[in-house]
Amino acid sequence: MRTRYGRTLMVGLVLVGLLAGCATTVTRQDQVGLPTAENPEYLAHPFRLVALPLHLTGNIIRYGFIEPFYFAMNTMPNAVGLSLEEQRYLQERQETWAREFEAFRALPPIPAK
C-alpha cells in the first residue's frame, strides 16, 4: 500500500517536471529574455491557467487577511508569544505599509471625465 503511494508520487513529480517545461515552444537561441505574456502560447499551458488565479487568490488572502492579523498580533507580542525577531519583522512591515500609504496619498487625484 505504501509503495503504491510512493510510486504514484514519483510518477506525478516526474510528470509535473516534464510538463513544467512545456509552457512555450520558443527555442533558447531565439529567446532574448524571460518569457512574457505577449507570447500567445504563454496562457495555453494548463498549469498557467490554474496558477494565475491561484496566485491572485493567494495574494488577496495574504495581504487582505494574514498581514492585518499579524499587525494586530504585534500590539500584544507577549500574549501571542512573538519572538524579538518576529516583532522586528512586523515593525518593518508596518513601516513599509505606512510609507506606501503616504506615497499613495501624495499622488495627484485622477481627473474626472
C-alpha positions as CSV (number, residue, x, y, z in Angstrom):
1,M,0.0,0.0,0.0
2,R,2.8,2.4,0.9
3,T,4.8,1.7,-2.2
4,R,1.9,2.4,-4.4
5,Y,1.5,5.9,-2.9
6,G,5.3,6.4,-3.3
7,R,5.2,5.3,-6.9
8,T,2.3,7.5,-7.6
9,L,4.0,10.4,-6.0
10,M,7.2,9.8,-8.0
11,V,5.3,9.5,-11.3
12,G,3.4,12.7,-10.5
13,L,6.6,14.6,-9.7
14,V,8.2,13.4,-13.0
15,L,5.1,14.3,-14.9
16,V,5.0,17.8,-13.4
17,G,8.6,18.3,-14.1
18,L,8.2,17.3,-17.7
19,L,5.1,19.4,-18.2
20,A,6.5,22.5,-16.5
21,G,9.0,23.0,-19.3
22,C,6.2,22.9,-21.9
23,A,5.0,26.5,-21.3
24,T,6.4,27.9,-24.5
25,T,7.9,26.4,-27.7
26,V,10.4,29.2,-28.2
27,T,13.9,27.9,-28.6
28,R,16.7,29.1,-26.3
29,Q,18.7,30.8,-29.1
30,D,15.7,32.9,-30.1
31,Q,14.8,33.8,-26.6
32,V,16.3,37.2,-25.6
33,G,14.9,37.5,-22.1
34,L,12.4,35.7,-19.9
35,P,9.1,34.6,-21.5
36,T,6.4,37.1,-21.2
37,A,2.6,37.0,-21.5
38,E,2.9,38.6,-25.0
39,N,3.5,35.1,-26.4
40,P,0.1,33.6,-27.2
41,E,1.2,30.2,-26.1
42,Y,2.0,31.5,-22.6
43,L,-1.6,31.2,-21.4
44,A,-2.3,28.0,-23.2
45,H,-0.4,25.8,-20.8
46,P,-2.8,24.1,-18.3
47,F,-0.7,24.9,-15.2
48,R,-0.6,28.6,-16.1
49,L,-4.4,28.7,-16.3
50,V,-4.5,27.3,-12.8
51,A,-1.6,29.2,-11.4
52,L,-2.6,32.7,-12.4
53,P,-6.0,32.7,-10.4
54,L,-4.4,30.8,-7.5
55,H,-1.6,33.4,-7.3
56,L,-4.1,36.2,-7.2
57,T,-6.2,34.4,-4.6
58,G,-3.0,33.8,-2.5
59,N,-2.1,37.5,-2.6
60,I,-5.6,38.5,-1.6
61,I,-5.6,36.1,1.3
62,R,-2.1,37.2,2.4
63,Y,-2.5,40.9,2.2
64,G,-6.2,41.0,3.0
65,F,-6.3,38.7,6.0
66,I,-3.0,37.4,7.2
67,E,-1.0,40.7,7.2
68,P,-3.6,42.6,9.2
69,F,-3.8,39.7,11.6
70,Y,-0.1,39.8,12.2
71,F,-0.2,43.6,12.6
72,A,-2.9,43.1,15.3
73,M,-0.7,40.4,17.0
74,N,2.2,42.8,17.1
75,T,0.3,45.1,19.5
76,M,0.3,42.2,22.1
77,P,3.6,40.3,21.5
78,N,3.8,38.7,24.9
79,A,0.3,37.4,24.8
80,V,0.8,35.6,21.5
81,G,4.4,34.6,22.0
82,L,6.2,36.6,19.3
83,S,10.0,36.5,19.4
84,L,12.1,39.6,19.1
85,E,12.9,38.8,15.5
86,E,9.3,38.4,14.6
87,Q,8.4,41.7,16.4
88,R,11.2,43.5,14.4
89,Y,10.0,41.9,11.1
90,L,6.4,43.0,11.8
91,Q,7.5,46.5,12.8
92,E,9.4,46.8,9.5
93,R,6.3,45.6,7.6
94,Q,4.2,48.2,9.3
95,E,6.7,50.9,8.5
96,T,6.8,49.8,4.9
97,W,3.0,49.8,4.6
98,A,2.9,53.3,6.2
99,R,5.4,54.6,3.6
100,E,3.3,53.1,0.8
101,F,0.1,54.6,2.1
102,E,1.8,58.0,2.4
103,A,3.2,57.8,-1.2
104,F,-0.3,56.8,-2.4
105,R,-1.9,59.8,-0.6
106,A,0.7,62.1,-2.2
107,L,-0.3,61.1,-5.7
108,P,-2.4,63.7,-7.6
109,P,-6.1,62.9,-7.9
110,I,-7.3,61.3,-11.1
111,P,-9.3,63.9,-13.1
112,A,-12.9,63.1,-13.7
113,K,-14.1,62.8,-17.2
